[in-house]
Amino acid sequence: MMNEQSFRREENTSALLNIDHDGLQAYKARRDRMKKIQELETDINIIKQDMSEIKTMLEKILNRG
């Protein structure tokens, strides 16, 4: 949760800066976890597709015999 203490003004430009380092670290950790989950979902979908192709090939082989 952001509050007024999480911000300060930069002296030269008067830009408002977020100085909540813990919040930034938490955000980065969440972002990295979500990226890893997405990568794993992609890997699972590829494996499912590969398994489906293998199943189709095996069915063709069995039907020939």
N, CA, C and O of each residue as an XYZ file, in Angstrom:
260
protein
N       0.852     -1.175      0.000
C       0.000      0.000      0.000
C       0.897      1.237      0.000
O       1.772      1.375      0.856
N       0.682      2.117     -0.945
C       1.511      3.328     -1.038
C       0.937      4.409     -0.131
O      -0.276      4.539      0.031
N       1.827      5.161      0.439
C       1.418      6.310      1.239
C       2.349      7.474      0.921
O       3.263      7.342      0.108
N       2.116      8.593      1.553
C       2.905      9.794      1.255
C       4.385      9.606      1.560
O       5.225     10.259      0.943
N       4.717      8.730      2.493
C       6.117      8.511      2.841
C       6.851      7.708      1.768
O       8.078      7.623      1.800
N       6.128      7.124      0.831
C       6.742      6.348     -0.240
C       7.249      7.229     -1.378
O       7.869      6.731     -2.318
N       6.990      8.527     -1.300
C       7.352      9.427     -2.392
C       8.192     10.586     -1.889
O       8.097     10.995     -0.732
N       9.019     11.105     -2.794
C       9.724     12.360     -2.504
C       9.935     13.080     -3.826
O       9.854     12.477     -4.896
N      10.204     14.370     -3.738
C      10.440     15.187     -4.936
C      11.935     15.212     -5.254
O      12.777     15.355     -4.367
N      12.233     15.071     -6.523
C      13.600     15.216     -6.981
C      13.882     16.718     -7.017
O      13.076     17.484     -7.545
N      14.996     17.136     -6.473
C      15.268     18.561     -6.277
C      15.396     19.356     -7.570
O      14.877     20.469     -7.655
N      16.069     18.815     -8.571
C      16.327     19.572     -9.797
C      15.116     19.674    -10.706
O      14.870     20.722    -11.302
N      14.354     18.583    -10.815
C      13.254     18.561    -11.779
C      11.882     18.611    -11.125
O      10.875     18.767    -11.815
N      11.830     18.482     -9.819
C      10.578     18.399     -9.052
C       9.740     17.183     -9.423
O       8.537     17.150     -9.167
N      10.381     16.179    -10.029
C       9.675     14.940    -10.358
C       9.325     14.209     -9.070
O      10.085     14.238     -8.102
N       8.186     13.565     -9.066
C       7.745     12.781     -7.923
C       8.316     11.373     -8.064
O       8.028     10.681     -9.039
N       9.127     10.947     -7.091
C       9.802      9.654     -7.144
C       9.242      8.710     -6.089
O       8.986      9.109     -4.953
N       9.059      7.470     -6.477
C       8.633      6.438     -5.538
C       9.891      5.873     -4.889
O      10.771      5.368     -5.587
N       9.986      5.950     -3.580
C      11.177      5.475     -2.875
C      10.872      4.235     -2.033
O      11.620      3.910     -1.111
N       9.780      3.549     -2.348
C       9.381      2.340     -1.632
C      10.151      1.150     -2.201
O       9.656      0.455     -3.088
N      11.354      0.919     -1.695
C      12.220     -0.142     -2.209
C      11.656     -1.528     -1.913
O      11.787     -2.438     -2.732
N      11.032     -1.696     -0.751
C      10.427     -2.992     -0.422
C       9.285     -3.308     -1.383
O       9.130     -4.446     -1.826
N       8.496     -2.296     -1.696
C       7.401     -2.482     -2.646
C       7.915     -2.844     -4.029
O       7.323     -3.674     -4.719
N       9.007     -2.227     -4.431
C       9.610     -2.526     -5.726
C      10.118     -3.964     -5.762
O       9.919     -4.670     -6.750
N      10.769     -4.394     -4.693
C      11.262     -5.774     -4.627
C      10.102     -6.767     -4.662
O      10.189     -7.798     -5.328
N       9.019     -6.463     -3.951
C       7.844     -7.339     -3.952
C       7.236     -7.412     -5.346
O       6.838     -8.487     -5.795
N       7.161     -6.277     -6.030
C       6.639     -6.243     -7.394
C       7.496     -7.103     -8.322
O       6.971     -7.885     -9.116
N       8.811     -6.955     -8.217
C       9.708     -7.720     -9.074
C       9.582     -9.220     -8.796
O       9.619    -10.026     -9.725
N       9.433     -9.594     -7.529
C       9.270    -11.008     -7.185
C       7.966    -11.552     -7.771
O       7.944    -12.656     -8.315
N       6.880    -10.779     -7.662
C       5.591    -11.207     -8.243
C       5.700    -11.323     -9.758
O       5.204    -12.282    -10.349
N       6.343    -10.354    -10.377
C       6.515    -10.363    -11.833
C       7.313    -11.588    -12.276
O       6.963    -12.239    -13.260
N       8.382    -11.899    -11.549
C       9.209    -13.050    -11.897
C       8.432    -14.358    -11.720
O       8.553    -15.271    -12.537
N       7.626    -14.444    -10.640
C       6.804    -15.645    -10.432
C       5.792    -15.813    -11.556
O       5.594    -16.921    -12.055
N       5.155    -14.724    -11.954
C       4.161    -14.790    -13.030
C       4.824    -15.189    -14.351
O       4.253    -15.958    -15.124
N       6.013    -14.673    -14.609
C       6.737    -15.034    -15.829
C       7.059    -16.524    -15.823
O       6.898    -17.199    -16.840
N       7.510    -17.036    -14.688
C       7.840    -18.457    -14.572
C       6.587    -19.307    -14.766
O       6.646    -20.337    -15.439
N       5.469    -18.903    -14.199
C       4.211    -19.635    -14.360
C       3.812    -19.667    -15.830
O       3.401    -20.709    -16.341
N       3.932    -18.538    -16.504
C       3.590    -18.495    -17.927
C       4.502    -19.407    -18.748
O       4.044    -20.080    -19.671
N       5.787    -19.427    -18.410
C       6.718    -20.303    -19.107
C       6.351    -21.770    -18.880
O       6.394    -22.575    -19.810
N       5.993    -22.113    -17.649
C       5.609    -23.493    -17.347
C       4.321    -23.875    -18.064
O       4.193    -24.998    -18.551
N       3.364    -22.950    -18.135
C       2.122    -23.214    -18.865
C       2.414    -23.471    -20.346
O       1.832    -24.368    -20.956
N       3.309    -22.683    -20.908
C       3.691    -22.879    -22.308
C       4.341    -24.247    -22.495
O       4.023    -24.967    -23.442
N       5.251    -24.603    -21.588
C       5.907    -25.910    -21.665
C       4.885    -27.047    -21.570
O       4.971    -28.019    -22.320
N       3.936    -26.933    -20.668
C       2.903    -27.958    -20.510
C       2.078    -28.082    -21.777
O       1.778    -29.193    -22.214
N       1.711    -26.966    -22.368
C       0.929    -27.014    -23.603
C       1.704    -27.661    -24.748
O       1.128    -28.388    -25.558
N       2.997    -27.400    -24.816
C       3.836    -28.037    -25.846
C       3.888    -29.544    -25.616
O       3.765    -30.323    -26.561
N       4.070    -29.951    -24.369
C       4.116    -31.379    -24.045
C       2.777    -32.049    -24.369
O       2.750    -33.164    -24.889
N       1.678    -31.375    -24.065
C       0.361    -31.932    -24.393
C       0.206    -32.119    -25.897
O      -0.325    -33.136    -26.344
N       0.658    -31.160    -26.670
C       0.583    -31.260    -28.124
C       1.459    -32.402    -28.629
O       1.047    -33.181    -29.489
N       2.673    -32.494    -28.085
C       3.571    -33.579    -28.475
C       2.953    -34.943    -28.148
O       3.025    -35.866    -28.959
N       2.354    -35.071    -26.976
C       1.718    -36.332    -26.581
C       0.563    -36.679    -27.523
O       0.370    -37.842    -27.879
N      -0.185    -35.682    -27.913
C      -1.292    -35.904    -28.842
C      -0.768    -36.407    -30.186
O      -1.346    -37.317    -30.781
N       0.318    -35.819    -30.659
C       0.923    -36.253    -31.920
C       1.454    -37.679    -31.811
O       1.295    -38.472    -32.739
N       2.077    -38.008    -30.695
C       2.586    -39.366    -30.475
C       1.420    -40.355    -30.454
O       1.503    -41.430    -31.048
N       0.357    -39.997    -29.782
C      -0.831    -40.863    -29.717
C      -1.386    -41.116    -31.119
O      -1.726    -42.247    -31.465
N      -1.472    -40.069    -31.910
C      -1.967    -40.213    -33.279
C      -1.066    -41.130    -34.088
O      -1.558    -41.983    -34.825
N       0.246    -40.970    -33.962
C       1.186    -41.824    -34.683
C       1.050    -43.279    -34.246
O       1.053    -44.179    -35.086
N       0.930    -43.519    -32.941
C       0.781    -44.885    -32.440
C      -0.509    -45.520    -32.941
O      -0.526    -46.700    -33.292
N      -1.582    -44.748    -32.976
C      -2.860    -45.274    -33.489
C      -2.729    -45.666    -34.954
O      -3.268    -46.689    -35.375
N      -2.020    -44.862    -35.728
C      -1.803    -45.193    -37.150
C      -0.990    -46.476    -37.283
O      -1.307    -47.325    -38.116
N       0.048    -46.623    -36.478
C       0.881    -47.830    -36.511
C       0.053    -49.052    -36.140
O       0.148    -50.082    -36.808
N      -0.750    -48.961    -35.100
C      -1.558    -50.093    -34.648
C      -2.633    -50.458    -35.664
O      -2.956    -51.635    -35.822
N      -3.178    -49.488    -36.340
C      -4.236    -49.746    -37.319
C      -3.696    -50.388    -38.584
O      -4.455    -51.025    -39.314
N      -2.418    -50.241    -38.865
C      -1.783    -50.864    -40.037
C      -1.644    -52.366    -39.832
O      -1.775    -53.146    -40.775
N      -1.377    -52.762    -38.596
C      -1.043    -54.142    -38.316
C      -2.214    -55.010    -38.256
O      -2.081    -56.212    -38.026
